[in-house]
Amino acid sequence: MTEKLLGPLSQRPRTERWLTRLLGAALSSAAYLLCVPRDLRDRPGPGGPTTDPGTASVTSPVTDAAPATLAGAAVLAGCLLLLAAYFGRRDALAWPLLLVAVPPSALLYASFSSFGSSGEPADVAGRPWSLTWASATLVVSAGVLVATAVARRFKEDTGDPMDGLVLAHRHRPLACERRA
C-alpha cells in the first residue's frame, strides 16, 4: 500500500496516474476556496446584490467582503507546500507546478477580475489588482518549485538517469552504444 501511495507515478497505470493528478489539482483548488473567503454578496446573480437597471456597479461595497486572514493564508501555504512536496517526490518536475500552483492562481484571477466593470480602461492603472495577482502567482509558483526541489532530494534513486524527464521521441541508441 505504501508503494502505491508513495511510489513514482511513472510506474503506475495511466488511468491511476491521471486520476491522481486530477485529485491533486482538485485538492489545491479546494484548499484555496476554503482558506480564502469571498463575500458572495458582491457578485451579481441569484442571491447576490441588486443593481439598478442603468448602472454597472453593485449596491454592496467591496469593503464589506470578509478579508483574507493571516491564519487562512498560512493554512493555504501549508496545504500547497505539502501537495507540492508530495507530487515533487512522485512525479516529473513540471507536474507539481501545473497541479498545485495553477489552480489557485486561476481562481485568484477569476476572483479579482469579477470585481472589474466593463467601463474601466484596459491599462494597469485601471486594474491595480493585476499586479497583486502577478505577485501572488510568482510567490506561489516559487514556493511550489522550492518544495518540489526539496522533495526530489528525498526521492529514492531508480537508477534511470532519464527519470522525471519528459521526452518527445523514442530513445535511439547512439552509434557507439550499438557496437558495444
C-alpha positions as CSV (number, residue, x, y, z in Angstrom):
1,M,0.0,0.0,0.0
2,T,2.9,2.4,0.8
3,E,4.4,1.7,-2.6
4,K,1.1,2.6,-4.3
5,L,0.8,5.9,-2.4
6,L,4.5,7.0,-2.5
7,G,6.0,5.2,-5.5
8,P,6.8,7.1,-8.7
9,L,3.7,7.8,-10.8
10,S,5.6,6.8,-14.0
11,Q,5.4,3.2,-12.8
12,R,1.6,3.3,-12.2
13,P,-1.1,2.6,-14.8
14,R,-2.1,5.5,-17.0
15,T,-5.6,5.9,-15.5
16,E,-4.3,5.9,-11.9
17,R,-1.7,8.4,-12.9
18,W,-4.2,10.9,-14.4
19,L,-6.7,10.4,-11.6
20,T,-4.0,11.1,-9.0
21,R,-3.1,14.3,-10.9
22,L,-6.7,15.3,-11.2
23,L,-7.2,14.8,-7.5
24,G,-4.1,16.9,-6.8
25,A,-5.5,19.8,-8.9
26,A,-8.9,19.5,-7.1
27,L,-7.2,19.5,-3.7
28,S,-5.2,22.6,-4.5
29,S,-8.4,24.3,-5.7
30,A,-10.4,23.2,-2.7
31,A,-7.6,24.5,-0.4
32,Y,-7.8,27.9,-2.0
33,L,-11.6,28.1,-1.8
34,L,-11.6,27.0,1.8
35,C,-8.8,29.3,3.0
36,V,-9.5,32.5,1.1
37,P,-13.0,33.7,1.9
38,R,-15.1,35.6,-0.5
39,D,-18.2,37.6,0.1
40,L,-20.8,36.3,-2.4
41,R,-23.0,39.4,-1.8
42,D,-20.6,41.3,-4.1
43,R,-21.4,39.1,-7.0
44,P,-24.4,39.7,-9.3
45,G,-26.7,36.8,-9.7
46,P,-29.2,34.8,-7.7
47,G,-29.0,35.7,-4.1
48,G,-26.5,38.4,-4.8
49,P,-26.8,42.2,-4.9
50,T,-29.4,44.0,-6.9
51,T,-28.4,46.7,-9.3
52,D,-30.3,49.5,-10.8
53,P,-31.1,48.7,-14.5
54,G,-29.0,51.5,-15.9
55,T,-25.8,51.1,-13.7
56,A,-22.9,48.6,-13.9
57,S,-22.0,48.8,-10.2
58,V,-23.2,46.5,-7.4
59,T,-25.1,48.0,-4.4
60,S,-22.9,46.5,-1.7
61,P,-19.4,47.9,-1.5
62,V,-16.3,45.7,-1.8
63,T,-15.2,46.8,1.6
64,D,-17.9,44.6,3.2
65,A,-16.1,41.5,1.9
66,A,-14.5,39.2,4.5
67,P,-10.8,39.8,4.4
68,A,-8.3,37.0,3.9
69,T,-6.8,36.3,7.3
70,L,-3.2,35.5,8.1
71,A,-4.3,32.1,9.5
72,G,-6.1,31.3,6.3
73,A,-3.1,32.3,4.2
74,A,-0.8,30.2,6.4
75,V,-3.1,27.2,6.1
76,L,-3.3,27.7,2.3
77,A,0.5,27.9,2.1
78,G,0.9,24.8,4.2
79,C,-1.5,22.8,2.1
80,L,0.1,23.9,-1.2
81,L,3.6,23.1,0.1
82,L,2.5,19.6,1.2
83,L,0.9,19.0,-2.1
84,A,4.0,20.3,-4.0
85,A,6.2,18.1,-1.9
86,Y,4.0,15.0,-2.5
87,F,3.9,15.5,-6.3
88,G,7.5,16.5,-6.4
89,R,8.5,13.2,-4.9
90,R,6.2,11.2,-7.1
91,D,6.0,12.8,-10.5
92,A,8.0,14.6,-13.2
93,L,9.5,18.0,-12.5
94,A,6.9,20.2,-14.2
95,W,3.7,18.5,-12.9
96,P,3.7,20.0,-9.4
97,L,3.8,23.5,-10.8
98,L,0.8,22.7,-13.1
99,L,-1.1,20.8,-10.4
100,V,-0.5,22.8,-7.4
101,A,0.2,26.4,-8.4
102,V,-2.0,26.9,-11.5
103,P,-5.5,26.2,-10.0
104,P,-5.2,28.7,-7.1
105,S,-3.7,31.2,-9.4
106,A,-6.6,30.8,-11.9
107,L,-9.2,31.1,-9.1
108,L,-7.5,34.2,-7.8
109,Y,-7.5,35.7,-11.3
110,A,-11.2,34.9,-11.6
111,S,-11.9,36.4,-8.2
112,F,-10.0,39.6,-9.0
113,S,-11.4,40.1,-12.5
114,S,-15.0,39.7,-11.3
115,F,-14.8,42.9,-9.4
116,G,-14.0,44.9,-12.5
117,S,-16.6,46.6,-14.6
118,S,-16.7,46.8,-18.4
119,G,-16.3,50.6,-18.3
120,E,-12.8,50.5,-16.9
121,P,-9.8,51.3,-19.0
122,A,-7.6,48.4,-20.1
123,D,-4.4,49.7,-18.7
124,V,-2.7,48.7,-15.4
125,A,-3.8,51.9,-13.7
126,G,-7.4,50.9,-14.2
127,R,-6.8,47.4,-12.9
128,P,-4.4,47.6,-9.9
129,W,-5.3,44.0,-8.9
130,S,-3.4,42.7,-11.9
131,L,-0.1,43.5,-10.2
132,T,-1.3,41.9,-7.0
133,W,-2.3,38.8,-8.9
134,A,1.0,38.6,-10.7
135,S,2.9,39.0,-7.4
136,A,0.8,36.3,-5.7
137,T,1.3,34.0,-8.6
138,L,5.0,34.5,-8.6
139,V,5.2,33.8,-4.8
140,V,3.0,30.7,-5.0
141,S,5.0,29.3,-8.0
142,A,8.3,29.9,-6.4
143,G,7.2,28.2,-3.2
144,V,5.9,25.2,-5.2
145,L,9.2,24.9,-7.1
146,V,11.3,25.1,-3.9
147,A,9.1,22.5,-2.2
148,T,9.3,20.3,-5.3
149,A,13.1,20.6,-5.4
150,V,13.4,19.7,-1.7
151,A,11.1,16.7,-2.1
152,R,13.0,15.4,-5.1
153,R,16.2,15.3,-2.9
154,F,14.5,12.7,-0.8
155,K,13.3,10.6,-3.8
156,E,14.9,7.2,-4.0
157,D,17.1,6.6,-6.9
158,T,15.5,4.3,-9.5
159,G,18.8,4.0,-11.5
160,D,17.3,5.6,-14.6
161,P,19.1,8.9,-15.5
162,M,16.1,9.9,-17.6
163,D,13.6,9.5,-14.7
164,G,11.5,12.7,-14.4
165,L,12.3,14.0,-17.9
166,V,9.6,14.2,-20.5
167,L,10.9,13.1,-23.9
168,A,9.0,13.7,-27.1
169,H,10.7,10.9,-29.0
170,R,11.9,7.4,-28.5
171,H,15.4,6.9,-27.4
172,R,17.6,5.6,-30.3
173,P,21.0,4.2,-29.3
174,L,24.0,6.1,-30.5
175,A,26.5,4.5,-32.8
176,C,29.0,3.9,-30.0
177,E,26.2,2.2,-28.0
178,R,25.2,-0.2,-30.8
179,R,28.8,-1.6,-31.2
180,A,29.1,-2.5,-27.5
